Amino acid sequence: MNHVKLVVIAGALLAGVIGGATPANAATRCLHGITTYSGRCFTSHRIAHHLKVVEAVPLVNRSGHTATFHCSFTRTITRSFAVGASVSAEVKATLFELIDASTNITVQRTVTQTASQATEAGLSVRLRPGQRATCERTYGYVSTRITDTRYSGSVSHRRNYRVRVPSFLGVRLVN
């Protein structure tokens, strides 16, 4: 009877590979159902790494002298693990583990950076008269498409949705 379960799991893995996922970034996790022949498998596909600017503070030296400017921010930023579908806490935990195992980037359920933390992490820069720079707060995250396959005996149902997992909040200076 375990043979059927192995076929279903192997089928889910094969579907992930055929569906265009790159094997290095694809992974599958399964949850067993109430009966021997039921359960749910989640396959992550190509994982993309993103960097998004969430706040920018322009620095401009309008004086006639070279001056030192420091990045200063005024708000707290929080980003959390987001699933593009309504799922249970158990499924959400499984998806997080799946993505964590599929990437070499550290991911977190929630990242928070207060204004004072960002200001402390910010850089000082010396600007000549008329020179400009921009302090940026950045949000790093990974995203992937998930194939969610529920099976019961020989019947299966699939749905796809996107998942976004935070990695970090940072500060950078752009000239």
Secondary structure, DSSP 4 states (H G I P E B T S, - for coil): -HHHHHHHHHHHHHHHHHTT--TTT-EEEEEE-SSTTEEEEEEE---EEEEEEEEEEEEE--SSS-EEEE------EEEE-EESS---HHHHHHHHHHHHHH-SS---SEEEE-HHHHHHHS-EEEE-TT-EEEEEEEEEEEEEEEEEEEEETTEEEEEEEEEEEEEEEEEEEE-
